[in-house]
């Protein structure tokens, strides 16, 4: 029995390992994307509602 993986399995394993080991800067950057988008959407939504109500 050998430790060699079939071609497809090796590719899946390397992709999974790459996904687990992200660089620290990338993790910090992606950590704030969702809250920033939610905040921006909330502000824009409030602005649109104020415009609709008072126009």
C-alpha positions as CSV (number, residue, x, y, z in Angstrom):
1,X,0.0,0.0,0.0
2,X,1.5,3.4,-1.0
3,X,1.0,6.9,0.4
4,X,0.4,8.3,-3.0
5,X,-3.1,9.8,-3.6
6,X,-4.9,9.6,-6.9
7,X,-4.6,12.7,-9.1
8,X,-8.0,14.2,-8.2
9,X,-7.6,13.6,-4.5
10,X,-4.2,15.4,-4.4
11,X,-5.8,18.4,-6.0
12,X,-8.7,18.5,-3.5
13,X,-6.4,18.2,-0.6
14,X,-4.1,21.0,-1.8
15,X,-7.1,23.3,-2.4
16,X,-8.5,22.6,1.1
17,X,-5.1,23.2,2.7
18,X,-4.7,26.5,0.8
19,X,-8.2,27.6,2.0
20,X,-7.3,26.8,5.6
21,X,-4.0,28.7,5.5
22,X,-5.0,32.2,4.4
23,X,-2.6,35.1,4.9
24,X,-3.2,37.2,8.0
25,X,-3.8,40.4,6.0
26,X,-6.4,38.8,3.8
27,X,-8.3,37.5,6.9
28,X,-8.3,41.0,8.4
29,X,-9.5,42.5,5.2
30,X,-12.4,40.0,4.6
31,X,-13.4,40.2,8.3
32,X,-14.8,43.8,7.8
33,X,-16.4,43.5,4.4
34,X,-19.8,42.2,5.6
35,X,-20.3,44.7,8.5
36,X,-19.2,47.5,6.2
37,X,-21.7,46.5,3.5
38,X,-24.5,46.1,6.0
39,X,-23.8,49.5,7.5
40,X,-23.6,51.1,4.0
41,X,-26.9,49.4,3.0
42,X,-28.6,50.5,6.2
43,X,-27.5,54.1,5.6
44,X,-28.6,54.1,2.0
45,X,-31.9,52.5,2.8
46,X,-32.6,55.1,5.5
47,X,-31.8,57.8,3.1
48,X,-34.1,56.4,0.4
49,X,-37.0,56.0,3.0
50,X,-36.6,59.6,4.2
51,X,-36.6,60.8,0.6
52,X,-39.8,58.8,-0.2
53,X,-41.6,59.9,2.9
54,X,-40.8,63.6,2.7
55,X,-41.0,64.1,-1.0
